[in-house]
Amino acid sequence: MKGMGLYRGKRDPRMRHLTHSLAGGLALLLASTCGNGVDARRTRIVLITADTLRFDSFTAAGMPHTRRFAEAGLVFENAFAACSTTQPTHASIFTGLHPWQHGVTRNGAVLEEDHETLAEHLLAQGFDTAAFVASFPVHSKFGFAQGFRTYRDDFVLGYSGFEQWGGEQVVDGKFHSPADWVTDAAIAHMQASEAPRQFLWLHYFDPHDPYGDRGEQRVGLGRLKSLAASGDPTLPNALEQARSLYEFDVAFLDEALGRLFAFLERDGEDRETHVLLTSDHGESFGEEGALGHGFRLTREQVHVPCFLVSPRVEPGIREDYVGSVDVAATLLALAASPASPKEGHDLLAGESQREAVFGMRKVFKRNRSRSEGAAPTEAEGPWFFLAGKDGLLAGNSERVFRDDVGDREADFEASAGVRTLFSLFERQLAGTETRDVVDQETLDILKSLGY
């Protein structure tokens, strides 16, 4: 039936993970109850990805419902997205791998089936898996439905000029959904589900350009880029208006999240509930000359919110560096799963001591003539971010910069360990293949969304 998004993959991950399931069953039996008397065999894990949500918007006054809920859990102040683009970061969230390892290095690429995802592992552990996604970049055609029994990507809002779009999966020219739709669909699913063990992924899109589209005014990113390109003196005012409308959309998101959190609190009295929220990237409003996201790796584009509310964590704030690759490992640990991503760190196991890398090594700008066979052009050079004992670093093959407050872009001599990491990432990326969805309709839709 159209719209229900029932996923039928080419393989049965339950058979693939049969041995994992048997091992996991013993672990669950040993940890079947929590200290607070809640039956841990009735478990709900909720992953929320808020598209285009800046860290400072999460900490500001515009998200009171989300902040109140987060205060009951563990807040990570130094969380960084794997990329400044939607698909690479989401692929890292679900695989625990960096973009140069899983091959989704830009929007339009496909997450291949040979990568085992968080949802596949949890399905093999007996979880009912369901996703409710709000925009075309995470449509099932890009591989993100792997492991989900239910995958709702039946969008309800369209963009002018694409009403007649068809293709591999017809969506009637509708390419995104508002936050209230996502919340309503997820709550309805939870109310109807009798599964004792549930995993839900909720993806929200509201802060994304165009800004203000949840109200009567709107400003598109294209207009801001046009003003910047022409040196228009009205650009500062336009940026101020765009940021205000962005925060209006963030507040709309917060209202929908507030309803979700209220439901989870009411419905979670007899089950162990874990909620992790993060973002795939932030957004730039002129800082360092950057606008939007995807073509740069500025702090505003990769510093994202991240918090975990769970009966297994004490409320507090963590300052160690964490990233998108840590999400899967953490949620699998909460599910007592025997699977563990190679790159990710279980955030419940204490502060990470490794030199973890956050931020994609290369950022590509889609060439407008790509449909004619031209290769994508590299926009910003081989930039990537990493976190270690020296703080957050940004670098390329020629220079390394420290990126701390008060020491912005100061020359920084790379340690031998950092230089080794640089070489390792380059070798890994060189050996990673990327397969794109290259039909013109898909490229046109991504272009309309700003990619």
TAWONOR-V762655 format. One record per backbone hydrogen bond with DSSP energy under -1.0 kcal/mol. NH is the residue of the N-H (numbers start at 1). CO is the residue of the C=O. Records with the same first field share a line. If there is no record, write none. Layout:
NH = CO, CO
This chain:
4 = 1
7 = 149
16 = 12
17 = 13
18 = 15
21 = 17
22 = 18
23 = 19
24 = 20
25 = 21
26 = 22
27 = 23
28 = 24
29 = 25
30 = 26
31 = 27
34 = 38
37 = 34
40 = 32
41 = 32
42 = 39
43 = 196
44 = 272
45 = 198
46 = 274
47 = 200
48 = 276
49 = 202
50 = 278
51 = 204
53 = 50
55 = 303
58 = 54
59 = 55
67 = 63
68 = 64
69 = 65
70 = 66
71 = 67
72 = 69
73 = 70
74 = 308
75 = 316
76 = 306
77 = 318
80 = 322
81 = 302
89 = 85
90 = 86
91 = 87
92 = 88
93 = 89
94 = 90
95 = 91
96 = 92
101 = 98
102 = 98
103 = 99
105 = 103
109 = 106
110 = 435
111 = 142
115 = 112
118 = 94
121 = 117
122 = 118
123 = 119
124 = 120
126 = 123
127 = 122
128 = 197
130 = 199
131 = 150
132 = 201
133 = 152
136 = 175
138 = 135
139 = 136
142 = 139
143 = 140
148 = 145
149 = 129
150 = 129
151 = 5
152 = 131
155 = 153
157 = 176
162 = 159
165 = 162
174 = 171
175 = 157
176 = 157
177 = 134
182 = 178
183 = 179
184 = 180
185 = 181
186 = 182
187 = 183
188 = 184
189 = 185
190 = 186
191 = 187
192 = 188
193 = 189
198 = 43
199 = 128
200 = 45
201 = 130
202 = 47
203 = 132
204 = 49
208 = 205
211 = 219
213 = 210
215 = 212
219 = 211
224 = 220
225 = 221
226 = 222
227 = 223
228 = 224
229 = 225
230 = 226
232 = 227
235 = 232
238 = 234
239 = 235
240 = 236
241 = 237
242 = 238
243 = 239
244 = 240
245 = 241
246 = 242
247 = 243
248 = 244
249 = 245
250 = 246
251 = 247
252 = 248
253 = 249
254 = 250
255 = 251
256 = 252
257 = 253
258 = 254
259 = 255
260 = 256
261 = 257
262 = 258
263 = 259
264 = 260
265 = 261
266 = 262
267 = 263
272 = 42
274 = 44
275 = 309
276 = 46
277 = 307
278 = 48
282 = 301
283 = 300
284 = 292
286 = 290
289 = 286
290 = 287
292 = 284
302 = 298
303 = 299
304 = 79
307 = 277
308 = 74
309 = 275
313 = 310
316 = 73
318 = 75
322 = 78
324 = 80
326 = 323
327 = 324
330 = 326
331 = 327
332 = 328
333 = 329
334 = 330
335 = 331
336 = 333
337 = 332
349 = 346
356 = 354
358 = 385
365 = 377
370 = 367
372 = 369
373 = 370
374 = 369
377 = 365
379 = 363
383 = 381
384 = 395
386 = 393
387 = 356
388 = 391
391 = 388
393 = 386
394 = 401
395 = 384
396 = 399
401 = 394
402 = 410
403 = 392
407 = 404
409 = 402
410 = 407
412 = 400
419 = 415
420 = 416
421 = 417
422 = 418
423 = 419
424 = 420
425 = 421
426 = 422
427 = 423
428 = 424
429 = 425
430 = 426
431 = 427
432 = 429
437 = 108
443 = 439
444 = 440
445 = 441
446 = 442
447 = 443
448 = 444
449 = 445
450 = 447
451 = 446
